[in-house]
Amino acid sequence: MLAIGFDEPGGPDVLRVVQVPEPHAGEGQVRIRVAAATVNPSDLVTRSGAAHDRYREVRPPYVPGWDAAGVIDEVGPGSRWRVGDQVVAITKPVLEGGGAYAERIVVSDDSVAPMPAGADAVAAATLPMNGLTAALALDAADVRPGGTVAVTGAAGAVGGYVIQLAKHRGLTVLADASPRDEQLVADLGADTVLARGDDFARRVRVQVPDGVDSVIDCALLGSAVLSAVRDNGSYVALRPPRLSGTVDSERDIDVHYVMVLDRVHDSATLTELSRLASDGVLTLRVAQTFPATEAADAHRLLEAGGLRGRIVLTF
């Protein structure tokens, strides 16, 4: 079976076409014939070796990829799914048999949700990891309806989902944007769009003098935006301190670092995200597609930055 993997961490050129044994669904599992797999920044971390400790004991080739969309073609005993169901899924890349950069993947029932109605596999594949990360960040922020959140990196894939989910939860959203992204961020639903940059926290305070209830820091600006938060509010970063840097609390602000790995078996939330995408509450954004065999080029493009939406590999 064809997959895209690497034997040693490194730059994009370490990615290659590999042949791996075809997996089969076990108890409470399904096998998915992958049509599309998303390329996420975390895939760059995996491939580069920055997270090598997670898979040091795994036998190569290492297959990246967190999320995929496709059709179930095999179900294990006790599975609630049926052959032919069109689904999205989130995996544990490299671990547990490899990630989503493969023609077929096996995942647990609770890592699967129906494909959003009206979406093709390419668009649907962009939902699981980024949508779950946004939901996890807002859960950690713990802001009640009527509250305020500020979002950095708002034009990015996760940032866009944070804005739309926050609005769905009844929150007021202040978000950053470069001049070219101001309309995009406004269209995503931000109530106030502010210039991005090191002065973002001051601009937030101009709009909300006492500070917002929470900052969702998708851009990983760290301590530079902590002053935007009110006393006893919350700050949420989307990577652990070893990758994003430690943010020291002040004024009794709760500091959270969220990881989507904690939600890969959260079928209820993934299903709700799919429903919200079906209803148009969430916007599925695809920046560009590549054949899976050109994954190295996809990684180079993502590393270059400036994309709005996600790159998707097609099988």
N, C-alpha and C positions, 0 to 999 in steps of 0.2 A: 504494500500500500504506500502511495506517495505521501510524503510529509515534507515540511520545510524545517530544518533544524541546523544545529551546529555542534561541533565536537569540543571546541575550546572557546571561551568567551573572547570577544574582540569587536572589531568594527563591523559594518554591514557586510563586508565581503566574506565573513565567516559563515553566513547563511548559505545553505545549499539544499538541493533536492536530495532527500534521503528515502530509502525504502525501509519501512518498519512493519512488524507483524500486524495483520488486521486484528483489531480488538473485537471482543464480543461482550454483549451485555450480561451482567450477572444479576443477582438478586436485587430488585428495586432499582435497576438501572435501565438506560436506553442507549442505543447506538444511533448516532445522527450522521447521515450523509451530508457533509458540509457543502453548502453552496457559497458561503461567504464568511470570512473571518476578519475582524477588525484589527488594525495596527494601532496600538496605544503607546503612550510614552513609557508605560511600565514594561513594554516589550523591549524597548531600548535599554532599560535598566537591566533586564534579564540577560539580554544578549551581550551587553558590555562587560558583564562580570560583577557589577556593583552589588548584585544580590546573589553572588555565587554560593554563599554559605547555605542558602535555602536548598540548593540542589547538588551540593558537593558529593553526596553519597549516591546520587542517581547515575545510572550507567548511560553514557551518551549513545546516540545523538540526543541533544536536548531540543525539545520542540516547544517554542513559545506560543503565545496566544491566549488571551483571556476569554474572548467571547466569539460566538458563532451563530449563524442561522442556517437552517436546512430542514431536511425531512427525516423523520425517524424511520429507520429501515430494519430495526431489530429491537425487541423488548425482552427484558429478563423476567424471571418469575416474580410475581407480585407487583409489577409495574402498573401504574394507573394510565399509562399512555398507550397509544395504538400505532402500529405500523402505518405510515402515510401521514401522520400528524405533522403539520408545518410548525416549527418551533424556533425559539431562540434559547441559548444556553450560555452559562458561564462555567469556566473550567478553572483548574489550578494548573497554570502553565508549568511545563517541565515535570511537575510532580504527578503522581497517580496516573501514569501512562502517557503523559505528555499533554501539550496544550492544543489550541484550536487550529494551528496551522497544519491541518491534516485533512485527507479526504474523508476520513471517518473518525469520530471521537465517541467515547463512552463516558457518560456522566450519570450522576444520581438523579432520580426522579425529581428531587427537590432543588435541582439546579436548572430546571427547565420551565419555560412558560410558553403559552401560545404565541405565535408570530402576530404582531399587531395587524389588525384588519386593514387592508388597503396598502400595506407596505410590501415591497419586494424584499428578497433575502439580503441584498446589499444594504439597504437602508436599515432593516431590522437588526442586522448584526451590530450596529453602532449603539444599541440600547443597553445591553446587560451590564457591562462593567461601569460605564459612565453614568448610567441612570442609577444604579445601586450605590455608587460612590456619592452622588448628589443626595440621595435619600439618607444615606448614613450620616453625611455631614450635617444635614438639617436636623436629623434626630439628635445628634450630639449637641448641636447648638441649643436645642430645647427652647425655642422661642414660641410664645403663645400667639394665637391669632390676634392681629392688631399690632404686633410688635414690628421691629425694624431690623433688617439685616443689610450689611454691606458685603458686596461680592467683588473680589479681585479676580483677574483673569476671566472676566465675564463673557468675553467673546469666544472663548474656547469651548470645547465640547462639554466638559463637565460644568463649566460656569453657566452655559446656556441652560442646562438641565436644572441647575440650582435656582436660577432666576424663575424658571417656569414652575418648578415645584413649590418654591417659596410663595409665589403668587397664588397658586392653587391652595396653599395652606392658609391664606389670608394674611400674608405678611407684606409690609412695605419694603421695597428693594431699592437700595442705592447701589450702583454698579459702575465699574470703571470701563473706559474704552479709549482707544486711540481715535484720532479724528476719522479715520476711514471706517471704524467699526461703530461709530455712535449710532447710526440708524439701525444697524443690526441689533445692537443691545437694546435699543428702545423697542424694536419690533418684538424682541423676545419677552418684553413685558416689564422691563425695569422702570420704576416710577421716576427715578432721577439718574441721569447719566453724567458721570464726572470724569474729568481727564485722568488717565492712568499715570502712574509714576510715583516717585518717592514722596510727593506731597499729597497723596490720596487721603491720608488720615486727617490732615488739616481741612481738606475740602469737605470731608464727611462732617466734621465738627461745625463747619459753617452752616450746613443744612440741618444738622441735628446737634445743637449745642451741648446737650448732656451726653452725647454719644449713642451709638446704636446698640441694640441688645446683643448683637453678635456680628463678628466678621467671619465670613467663609472665605478662606485665603487660598483660592485655586492657583494663584500666581506664586505662592510660597514666598511672599514678601517678608514674612516673619515679624520680628519686633517692630519694624518700621510702621506697621499698621495697627499695633496694639492700642495706641492712643485714641483710635477711632471708637473704641468700645467703652460703653458706660461702666461705672463702678459695678462690680458684681455681675457683669455680663459674661460673654463667652467668646472664645477665639477657637477656630477650627482650621487645622492644616490637613492637607490631603495626603501627606506622606509622613512616615515615622521620623523622629529627630535625626537618626543617622543619615537620612537622605535629604532632609529639608532644613536641618539645624534646629537647635533647641530654642524655644521661646519661653523666657522666664515670666511667670505671672506677676502682675501688679494689681493693686486695688481690688484684690479678691476676684479677679477674672479667672474663670475656669478655662484652662487650656486643654484642647483635645487634639489628638493625632488619629486620623481614621484610616483604616485599611479595608479595602473591599474584600480581602481574604476572609474577613469576619462574616461576610454575608453571602458567600457562594452557595449556601444551602437555604437561602431565604426565598423559597418559592412564592410565598404570599406577596412579598414586596415586588418581586420580579413580575408576577402576574398583574399586579396593580399598575406597574409601570407600563406594561404592554397595553393594558386597557386605556391608560391615559394617552398613550401614543395613538391608539385607535381613535380616540375621541378628539384628537387634535390639540390636547393640552400640552403635550410634549412634541417638539419638532426634531425629527430624525435628520441629521445633517451629514452628508457625504461630501468630502472634499475631492477625492479622486479614487479610482479603482486601478488595481494592477492584477494581472494574472499571478497566482500564487508563486509561480516559478521566478517571478521578478521581485520577490520579497526584499532583496537587498536594495533595489532601487527605491522601494517604498520606505524603507528605513532611512535611507539618505534624505529623501524628501521631508520626512517628519523631523529629522534632526536639523534640517535647514530652518524650520520654524515658519511662522506666519500663516499657517493653515487655519481655515475656519470650517470645522467639521472634522470628520475622521477619514483616514485612508482605509480602504477595504481591499482585502485580497479575495480573488474569486477562484473557485475550483470548478 
